[in-house]
Amino acid sequence: MDKHVLLRDLDVPNIRELAVYEANEGYAAWRKALGSMKPEQVMGVVKDSGLRGRGGAGFPAGVKWSFLPKDVFPRYVVVNGDESEAGTFKDHELIEFNPHQVIEGVMLTSYAVLASTAYIYLRGEFYAPAKMLQKAIDEAYAAGLLGRNILGTSYSLDIYIHLGAGAYICGEETALLESLEGKLGQPRLRPPFPAAQGLYAKPTVINNIETLANVPPIVLNGAAWYRQFGTEKSPGTKIFCVSGRVNKPGNYELSLGSHTIRELIEMAGGTIDGRPVKGILPAGESAPMLPASALDTKLDYESVQAAGSMLGSASFIILDDTVDVVWAARKMVRFFKHESCGKCTPCREGTYWALRVYDKIVSGNGSLQDIDQLSDIANGMLNKCFCLLGEFATSPILSTIKHFRPEYEQFVREHQGGRADGYRDELIRDHAVHVLPEESITDERP
């Protein structure tokens, strides 16, 4: 069963407008919660629904809320709208086309954990969507749905938008908190965890925008209603972002576990020119690439994990047989090297040296031993990095070598001693290496 629980703009034109949103059960859950539910009841129904975080880890949202220590105030709700993962654009659509549902979710979460202040952290490039979201927040204030003594109750809540500076690392929740506090966006050592000492060293709930957009229909309709979608361990609907070599890239909302990767690609119009699928990135660049043999994997957290990857933010990038896997892996490693905050040595040095080896290979100066060198570098980073960015950086290396090693070996043999036409200009443009037009790429190895 598929239903637009989140992408309601596809069913209801202009649902971004307050009057239209309210005419379609908008803020009904908010009125219900303030009128007849205690905060712990709101938390309880979200727990019972089994809603899992939609930002990547998939941790149960209601359980996460319950970690806040009792009787420690003030406490905060921080909404992660950084959305910097490659191929992820679901939150963008929600805040621009269905902003009131996002806001209502923030309000219900704040009420459930007894927070009187919430911050929505958006990536710096979201300037236009941020304006749309601010307009909706202003409308909610004007309607008496936000502010002091909301709807005649003793509960008060303020919501603020904060724009980041375009750093991928700030999608990590503790780096986000540092940025929100005006500090350098680098991850914190844990423990203490944000639930105990988060924003301004106070108890803090941090959830993704898509996660909180699920809360209003859950509170309004109940946990059992929500569990009619999805599977027992992966309940509800999920927005799948599809891009890459497909005819109809976009957001597709499906019940978790109801379809396969193959069916998702078909919904996206199939591959360009009907080319065969070579690889699938199910969570942007952060999760291991899957080969075409995984096309019949069900779209839920457990099934994708069993296939050897992770669902994460469900940002599916589809690669067909025209895509050079070595080139793609290099692009991903370059991204992580560029976005590494440099705080820890394994990530800072590992991404640097991995990119150097990729540059050597794609410039035509590589050897078969360099493939093993890449594996050694990635394995040397695993479980040693300060945060998950360094761990994620190993995924494109290890997964592509695992599934496409013959392609690596063929690339090395075909380009060895040559100029690797088509790559040299890109290397120079990327400033990954600094060479004059007639010079060769350095043979220096780590």
BELZINOR-V221084 format. One record per pair of residues at least 12 apart in sequence whose C-alpha atoms are under 7 Angstrom apart, sorted by the first residue. I is the first residue (numbers start at 1). GAP is how many residues later the second one is. If there is no record, write none. Layout:
# BELZINOR-V221084
i = {I & I}
gap = {GAP & GAP}
This chain:
# BELZINOR-V221084
i = {1 & 1 & 2 & 2 & 4 & 6 & 6 & 7 & 9 & 9 & 15 & 15 & 16 & 16 & 16 & 16 & 18 & 27 & 28 & 29 & 29 & 29 & 30 & 30 & 39 & 39 & 39 & 40 & 42 & 42 & 43 & 43 & 45 & 45 & 45 & 46 & 46 & 46 & 47 & 47 & 47 & 48 & 49 & 49 & 49 & 49 & 50 & 51 & 51 & 53 & 53 & 53 & 54 & 54 & 54 & 54 & 55 & 55 & 55 & 56 & 56 & 57 & 58 & 65 & 65 & 67 & 68 & 68 & 68 & 69 & 74 & 74 & 75 & 75 & 75 & 75 & 76 & 76 & 76 & 76 & 76 & 76 & 76 & 77 & 77 & 77 & 77 & 77 & 77 & 77 & 77 & 78 & 78 & 78 & 78 & 78 & 78 & 78 & 79 & 79 & 79 & 79 & 79 & 79 & 79 & 80 & 80 & 80 & 80 & 80 & 80 & 80 & 80 & 81 & 81 & 81 & 81 & 81 & 81 & 82 & 82 & 82 & 82 & 82 & 83 & 83 & 84 & 84 & 85 & 86 & 86 & 87 & 87 & 87 & 87 & 87 & 87 & 88 & 88 & 88 & 89 & 90 & 90 & 90 & 91 & 91 & 92 & 95 & 95 & 96 & 96 & 96 & 99 & 99 & 100 & 101 & 101 & 102 & 102 & 102 & 104 & 105 & 105 & 105 & 105 & 105 & 106 & 116 & 116 & 116 & 117 & 117 & 117 & 118 & 118 & 118 & 119 & 119 & 119 & 119 & 120 & 120 & 120 & 121 & 121 & 121 & 121 & 122 & 122 & 122 & 123 & 123 & 123 & 123 & 124 & 124 & 124 & 124 & 125 & 146 & 167 & 168 & 169 & 169 & 169 & 169 & 170 & 172 & 174 & 174 & 175 & 175 & 177 & 186 & 187 & 229 & 230 & 230 & 230 & 230 & 231 & 231 & 234 & 234 & 234 & 235 & 236 & 236 & 237 & 237 & 237 & 237 & 238 & 238 & 238 & 238 & 239 & 239 & 239 & 239 & 240 & 240 & 240 & 240 & 240 & 241 & 241 & 241 & 242 & 242 & 242 & 243 & 243 & 243 & 244 & 244 & 244 & 245 & 245 & 245 & 245 & 245 & 246 & 246 & 246 & 246 & 246 & 246 & 247 & 247 & 247 & 247 & 247 & 248 & 248 & 249 & 256 & 256 & 257 & 257 & 257 & 258 & 259 & 259 & 260 & 260 & 260 & 260 & 260 & 261 & 261 & 261 & 261 & 261 & 262 & 262 & 275 & 275 & 276 & 276 & 277 & 277 & 277 & 277 & 278 & 278 & 278 & 278 & 278 & 279 & 279 & 279 & 279 & 279 & 280 & 280 & 280 & 280 & 281 & 281 & 281 & 282 & 282 & 282 & 282 & 282 & 282 & 283 & 283 & 283 & 283 & 283 & 283 & 283 & 284 & 284 & 284 & 285 & 285 & 286 & 286 & 286 & 287 & 287 & 287 & 287 & 288 & 288 & 288 & 288 & 289 & 289 & 289 & 289 & 290 & 291 & 294 & 325 & 326 & 329 & 329 & 330 & 330 & 332 & 333 & 333 & 333 & 334 & 336 & 336 & 337 & 337 & 344 & 344 & 346 & 346 & 346 & 347 & 347 & 347 & 350 & 350 & 353 & 354 & 354 & 357 & 357 & 357 & 360 & 360 & 361 & 362 & 362 & 363 & 363 & 363 & 363 & 363 & 364 & 364 & 364 & 364 & 364 & 364 & 365 & 365 & 365 & 366 & 366 & 367 & 368 & 368 & 374 & 375 & 375 & 378 & 378 & 378}
gap = {228 & 254 & 252 & 253 & 249 & 207 & 208 & 246 & 88 & 89 & 82 & 83 & 81 & 82 & 83 & 84 & 121 & 77 & 192 & 187 & 190 & 191 & 74 & 78 & 72 & 73 & 74 & 72 & 70 & 177 & 19 & 69 & 174 & 177 & 178 & 16 & 172 & 177 & 14 & 15 & 16 & 175 & 174 & 175 & 177 & 178 & 185 & 184 & 185 & 154 & 155 & 158 & 154 & 156 & 157 & 259 & 153 & 257 & 258 & 256 & 257 & 255 & 254 & 48 & 140 & 128 & 127 & 128 & 135 & 127 & 41 & 128 & 40 & 127 & 128 & 129 & 39 & 41 & 42 & 123 & 127 & 128 & 129 & 33 & 38 & 40 & 41 & 42 & 127 & 128 & 129 & 40 & 41 & 42 & 126 & 127 & 128 & 129 & 40 & 41 & 42 & 127 & 128 & 129 & 130 & 40 & 41 & 42 & 91 & 126 & 127 & 128 & 129 & 39 & 40 & 41 & 42 & 127 & 128 & 39 & 40 & 41 & 88 & 89 & 40 & 88 & 84 & 87 & 199 & 198 & 199 & 154 & 156 & 197 & 228 & 229 & 230 & 153 & 196 & 227 & 152 & 149 & 151 & 161 & 118 & 119 & 37 & 34 & 38 & 33 & 36 & 37 & 34 & 37 & 36 & 112 & 115 & 107 & 110 & 111 & 112 & 107 & 108 & 109 & 110 & 111 & 106 & 40 & 41 & 42 & 40 & 41 & 42 & 40 & 41 & 42 & 40 & 41 & 42 & 43 & 40 & 41 & 42 & 40 & 41 & 42 & 43 & 40 & 41 & 42 & 40 & 41 & 42 & 43 & 39 & 40 & 41 & 42 & 41 & 12 & 172 & 171 & 16 & 17 & 170 & 172 & 15 & 15 & 13 & 14 & 12 & 13 & 22 & 155 & 200 & 26 & 25 & 26 & 27 & 28 & 25 & 26 & 22 & 66 & 67 & 21 & 19 & 20 & 16 & 17 & 18 & 19 & 15 & 16 & 17 & 18 & 12 & 13 & 14 & 15 & 12 & 13 & 74 & 75 & 76 & 73 & 74 & 75 & 73 & 74 & 75 & 73 & 74 & 75 & 73 & 74 & 75 & 26 & 27 & 73 & 74 & 75 & 22 & 23 & 24 & 25 & 26 & 72 & 21 & 22 & 23 & 24 & 25 & 20 & 21 & 19 & 43 & 44 & 41 & 42 & 43 & 41 & 39 & 40 & 35 & 36 & 37 & 38 & 39 & 34 & 35 & 36 & 37 & 38 & 33 & 34 & 45 & 46 & 44 & 45 & 15 & 42 & 43 & 44 & 13 & 14 & 41 & 42 & 43 & 12 & 13 & 39 & 40 & 41 & 36 & 37 & 38 & 39 & 35 & 36 & 37 & 28 & 29 & 32 & 33 & 34 & 35 & 27 & 28 & 29 & 30 & 31 & 32 & 33 & 31 & 32 & 33 & 47 & 111 & 106 & 107 & 109 & 22 & 23 & 105 & 108 & 21 & 107 & 108 & 111 & 20 & 107 & 110 & 111 & 19 & 112 & 13 & 75 & 82 & 67 & 68 & 25 & 28 & 64 & 18 & 22 & 60 & 21 & 15 & 57 & 14 & 15 & 41 & 42 & 35 & 38 & 39 & 34 & 38 & 43 & 27 & 31 & 93 & 20 & 23 & 13 & 17 & 88 & 81 & 83 & 51 & 58 & 61 & 56 & 57 & 60 & 61 & 78 & 51 & 52 & 53 & 54 & 55 & 56 & 51 & 52 & 78 & 46 & 50 & 45 & 41 & 44 & 23 & 22 & 23 & 16 & 19 & 20}
